[in-house]
Amino acid sequence: MKQLLSFLLAGLIFTATSCSKDDDNGGNSAAVATSLKSGTWHISSYSDNGVNETDNFSSFTFTFGTSGTVTATNSLLTATGSWSTGFDDSKDKLDLDFPAPPLFEELSEDWEIVSQTSTQISLRHISGGSGETDLLVFQKN
């Protein structure tokens, strides 16, 4: 009887501590989606393969709609695209798609969620072909 209890206890401990990385990380995308839908955001940092391109987007305000649309506006231009969050390749992701204008096509990627708070979301995209790394940070207004 004592041996059976030890075996059951060991099995219970193993099960409780052997959650996969997928199970542990799958919740960040939902938290990011909730944060993005609240208020407006701006790009506080954008680096395209080590080249700082933040100024290209610093005048824009981003609004993430509940229906999966994202709108970037400044005094001269409005760019409309789509967004979604999810879990892919064992990573929490933010997918952005801006079909136009060409400047915003740079942001059209499946961004890995690196970190997030209620006021800041840090993202990274590593190109599968060249290995180039882009970094993007949204800051809540």
KOLGUPA-814868 format. One record per residue (C-alpha): residue in three letters; x, y, z; residue number from 1. Coordinates in Angstrom, 2 decimals. Each point is the difference from the previous one (the first is absolute). Example, Ala and Ser with C-alpha at 12.3 -4.5 7.8 and 13.67 -1.06 7.14 Angstrom:
REM residues 2
  res     east    north       up    n
  ALA    12.30    -4.50     7.80    1
  SER     1.37     3.44    -0.66    2
//
This chain:
REM residues 141
  res     east    north       up    n
  MET     0.00     0.00     0.00    1
  LYS     2.80     2.37     0.92    2
  GLN     1.70    -0.76    -3.33    3
  LEU    -3.23     0.71    -1.93    4
  LEU    -0.42     3.37     1.76    5
  SER     3.61     0.90    -0.78    6
  PHE    -0.51    -0.93    -3.64    7
  LEU    -3.22     2.04    -0.26    8
  LEU     1.59     2.98     1.73    9
  ALA     3.02    -0.14    -2.34   10
  GLY    -2.34    -0.15    -3.01   11
  LEU    -2.01     2.96     1.27   12
  ILE     3.15     2.07     0.57   13
  PHE     1.34    -0.90    -3.45   14
  THR    -3.28     0.97    -1.67   15
  ALA    -0.23     3.29     1.88   16
  THR     3.55     1.03    -0.84   17
  SER     0.30    -1.24    -3.57   18
  CYS    -2.09     2.59    -1.80   19
  SER     1.43     0.79    -3.38   20
  LYS     1.41     3.36    -0.98   21
  ASP    -3.02     0.38    -2.29   22
  ASP    -2.34    -0.25     2.98   23
  ASP     2.01     2.49     2.02   24
  ASN     0.26     2.70    -2.70   25
  GLY    -3.33    -0.23    -1.79   26
  GLY    -1.66     2.78     2.01   27
  ASN     2.04     3.05    -0.98   28
  SER    -1.70     0.43    -3.36   29
  ALA    -3.41     0.28     1.68   30
  ALA     1.34     2.61     2.43   31
  VAL     1.53     1.96    -2.88   32
  ALA    -3.29    -0.07    -1.91   33
  THR    -1.85     1.35     3.03   34
  SER     2.57     2.77     0.48   35
  LEU     0.06     1.05    -3.66   36
  LYS    -3.79     0.38    -0.19   37
  SER     0.15     2.52     2.84   38
  GLY     0.94     3.54    -1.00   39
  THR     2.42     1.18    -2.65   40
  TRP     3.63    -0.90    -0.56   41
  HIS     3.08     1.37    -1.72   42
  ILE     3.26    -1.54    -1.14   43
  SER     2.68     1.03     2.49   44
  SER     2.71    -2.06    -1.69   45
  TYR     0.40    -1.78    -3.33   46
  SER     3.25    -1.54    -1.21   47
  ASP     0.22    -1.70    -3.41   48
  ASN     3.02    -2.31     0.08   49
  GLY     1.88     2.37     2.30   50
  VAL    -1.02     3.18    -1.82   51
  ASN    -2.07     2.36     2.16   52
  GLU    -3.14     0.90    -1.98   53
  THR    -2.10     1.27     2.90   54
  ASP    -0.36     3.46    -1.55   55
  ASN    -1.91    -1.50    -2.97   56
  PHE    -2.87    -0.85     2.36   57
  SER     0.34     2.34     2.99   58
  SER    -2.78     2.37    -1.16   59
  PHE    -2.59    -2.79    -0.28   60
  THR    -2.60    -1.05     2.53   61
  PHE    -1.11    -3.64    -0.19   62
  THR    -3.48    -1.18     0.93   63
  PHE    -0.59    -3.76     0.25   64
  GLY    -3.67    -0.80    -0.53   65
  THR    -1.89    -2.89     1.51   66
  SER    -0.88    -1.27    -3.49   67
  GLY     3.66    -0.57    -0.94   68
  THR     0.62     3.27    -1.80   69
  VAL     2.89     2.31     0.81   70
  THR     0.10     3.63    -1.06   71
  ALA     3.08     2.21    -0.01   72
  THR    -0.66     3.71    -0.37   73
  ASN     1.89     3.26    -0.01   74
  SER    -0.89     3.43    -1.39   75
  LEU     0.74    -1.06    -3.60   76
  LEU    -0.75    -3.71    -0.35   77
  THR    -2.17    -2.85     1.20   78
  ALA     1.18    -3.58    -0.48   79
  THR    -2.40    -2.86     0.70   80
  GLY     0.97    -3.61     0.52   81
  SER    -0.84    -3.05     2.04   82
  TRP     1.37    -1.52     3.18   83
  SER    -0.36    -3.17     2.01   84
  THR     1.77    -1.80     2.81   85
  GLY     0.67    -3.67     0.46   86
  PHE     2.46    -2.72     0.85   87
  ASP     2.18    -1.42    -2.79   88
  ASP     3.39    -1.74    -0.15   89
  SER    -0.01    -0.17     3.83   90
  LYS    -0.19     3.80     0.19   91
  ASP    -2.64     2.59     0.77   92
  LYS    -0.48     2.11    -3.13   93
  LEU    -1.52     3.26    -1.15   94
  ASP    -0.77    -0.10    -3.72   95
  LEU    -0.19     3.36    -1.77   96
  ASP    -1.02     0.44    -3.63   97
  PHE    -0.01     3.40    -1.71   98
  PRO    -0.60    -0.46    -3.75   99
  ALA     0.85     3.67    -0.68  100
  PRO     1.68     2.49    -0.02  101
  PRO     3.46    -1.50    -0.66  102
  LEU     1.46     1.54     3.17  103
  PHE    -2.41    -2.02     2.15  104
  GLU     0.70    -3.23    -1.84  105
  GLU     3.21    -0.10     2.09  106
  LEU    -2.17    -0.62     3.06  107
  SER    -1.88    -2.88    -1.66  108
  GLU     1.56    -2.93     1.83  109
  ASP    -0.74    -2.72     2.50  110
  TRP     1.64     1.65     3.00  111
  GLU     1.12    -2.05     2.98  112
  ILE    -1.20     1.52     3.26  113
  VAL     3.17     0.50     2.03  114
  SER    -1.55     1.81     2.97  115
  GLN    -3.09     1.96     0.91  116
  THR    -1.42     2.19     2.68  117
  SER    -3.26     1.94     0.01  118
  THR     1.82     2.95    -1.64  119
  GLN     2.75    -1.57    -2.13  120
  ILE     0.29    -2.94    -2.40  121
  SER     3.42    -1.09    -1.30  122
  LEU     0.13    -2.09    -3.17  123
  ARG     2.63    -1.76    -2.10  124
  HIS     0.01    -1.46    -3.49  125
  ILE     2.83    -2.21    -1.24  126
  SER    -0.02    -0.54    -3.76  127
  GLY    -0.06    -3.67    -0.92  128
  GLY     2.08     0.56    -3.12  129
  SER     2.74     2.39     1.03  130
  GLY    -0.19    -0.08     3.79  131
  GLU    -0.40     3.78     0.14  132
  THR    -1.58     1.22     3.22  133
  ASP    -2.58     2.78     0.26  134
  LEU    -1.06     1.44     3.35  135
  LEU    -3.24     1.91     0.60  136
  VAL    -1.32     1.62     3.19  137
  PHE    -3.53     1.35     0.39  138
  GLN    -0.58     2.45     2.84  139
  LYS    -3.46     0.94     1.25  140
  ASN    -0.89     3.69    -0.38  141
//
